[in-house]
């Protein structure tokens, strides 16, 4: 169960990073069954994770890719 939750979280993060505005309908459909209070926490957590990943690659991406 933990592995599938981790995989879904990573897939959700990837969706947000690739095209945040174009994926709004997909994210809304995925979170339809989630309560509104939890939905905001999930979206905020995933956005924060995407921000951290993008910031790390901003500063260290050249070293990672070489």
N, C-alpha and C positions, 0 to 999 in steps of 0.2 A: 504494500500500500504506500509506503514512504517513497519508494522509487517512482511510482507513477505520479505521485503528487509533485515530486521534484521535477520530473520530466514535463509535466503540464505547466509548472511555474516557469521553467526555462523556455518552453514554447511560447507562452504568453509574453514573456520578456522579449523574445525575438520578434514577435508580431508588433509590439510597441516600438521597438527600435527601427524596424524596417520602414514602416509607413504609419506614423501615429494617427494622422487625420483620416487616411484612407481605411484604416482598420477599426474605426469607431463602430460601424455596424457589426463587425465580427465580435468585438469585445462585448458589445451590448448583448448580443445573442448568447455568448458564452456565460455571461454573468446574470442572465435572466432569472435563474432560480435562486440566486443569492439575495439575502436580505439587504436592503439599502444601506444600512450602517456598515455591514461587512463588505459590501461592494466598494464603498469608498476606500476602506482600508486596503483591499486587494489592489485596486487601481493605484493608490498612492504608493504602496509597497513596490509594485512592479515598475512604476515610473522612477522611483528612487533608485532601484537596482539598475535600470537602464541608464540613468544619469551617472551612476558610479562607474559602470562599464565604459561608457563613452568618455568620461573624464580620464580614466586610467589609460585608455588607448590614445587620448589626446597627448598625454605626456610621455607614455612609454611605448606607444605603438610602433614607432620606427625600430626600436631595439627588439621588440617581440617579433616583428616581421623579418628582420635580417638575421 
